[in-house]
Amino acid sequence: MLKNLISELQQYARIGIFGFGVEGKSFYRFAQKYLPNSELVIIDKNHASCDENYLKKLGEVDLILKSPGISLYNLGIDYKAYNFSSTTELLLKHFKNRIIGVTGTKGKSTLVTLIHALLKNAGKKSVLCGNIGTPAFDILEVLDAETTIVMELSSHQLLHSNNSPHIAVLTNLFEEHLDYYRNAQEYYEAKFNIFAHQNENDIFIYNLPQKLAYGYNVYAKALKYKVNFTLQNGFIHKASLQILEKLKDILALDDAVYLQTIQNFQTLPHRLEFVQNIQGVSYINDSISTIPEAAIQAVKVLKNVDTLILGGYDRGVHYEALIDFLLQSEIENIILFSDTGKKIYDALHVKAKHKKLFLFNNLQECVKKAYNISRSIVLFSPAASSFNEYKNFEERGDEFKKIVSSLKG
């Protein structure tokens, strides 16, 4: 399989690496070793080899490996105008039968971590890669005929893909990343590529309680397993274990291995992560919450939240469901900041006369206010992206934890 991958790439004299981030650098290392006769052209506005006309290089290469972080829509580039591919697409094409792929708006990281642990506990060889952990091309040298590849796949990685993994899992779908796509339909269709190119020998497991208003009709897919499960920001509930149990049966693994996996599972950071208890008040970091539905689920899981901190980058996602939920909830204090915080505040302050609403400039001010008014649980579940103020949700969550740690107990 590796031989076939190298053989395919050797036909290209000049290969462009469009976006020199984690995946771009991973491919660069691979190409230096296995493609000595191919010229590598870095196409990245932030790289020293490029100037403001860096996009002209797209027309000067034979193949372009595009980073998932680059939105062609925002750049006004037609995908069909150039010979685009990606490391994800190449891995799916050449290693399909070894791959268990997981996508969905929420729950991906928790689920792939569980699957990887399940295989390890069963004594199977497994590598975890993709949108979590190791870049796809960094694992190629450790693969053998017995190794299963467990991949977390984002919509950006799946967009335009013409290949699907042997075992595909779709956890759920909600509006997200609308700053990257033309519309929600394109986002959903990107997700559907995880199973759209499967054949009669493949397996598709999904959790969609009802038909979507538009997009690929998963209900027309003949070979699938439908389960009703939810992965709520890293907490394992009985319903969420259906997916792992289904995989256990498909892979013919022992029940004891399954039980060992769920008993030893450690919640991932920034997913309803307990930070500290200060004067009887628990502070919970749920920075992974980048959409309204995630914040709603977090409140439902914890049940006794009296202070909720919300806000982040506005990507055009609709907040009506969250606003309605907050109006009907028992949350006493709603503390808001940043772009979406202002949007939610404007919608709530005329309706929520029984709520205490606060709007601040930054997260530090929010946490300090929460410290002064909270009695049970302070939940930081932003319901929005972090990209206007932070590098990613991890950096945002780390700052929340740092601020909490500085509070006087």
Buried (B, 14 or more C-beta within 10 A) or exposed (E): BEEEBBEBBEEBEBBBBBBBBBBBBBBBEBBEEBBEEBEBBBBBEEBEEBEEEBBEBBEEBBBBBBBBBBBBBEEEBEEEEBEBBBBBBBBBBBBBEBBBBBBBBBBBBBBBBBBBBBBBBBEBBBBBBBBBBBBBBBBBEEBEEEBBBBBBBBBBBBBBBEBBBBBBBBBBBBBBBBBBBEEBBBBBBBBBBBBBBBEEEBBBBBBBEEEBEEBBEBEEBEEBBBBEBBBBBBBBEEBBBBBBBBBBEEBEBEEEBBEBBBEEBEBBBBBBBEBBEBEEBBBBBBBBBBBBBBBBBBBEBBEEBBBBBBBBBBBEBEBEEBBEBBBEBEBBBBBBBBBBBBBBBEBBBEEBEEBBBBBBEEBBBBBBBBBEBBEBBBBBBBBBBBBBBBEBBBEBBBBBBEBBEEBEE
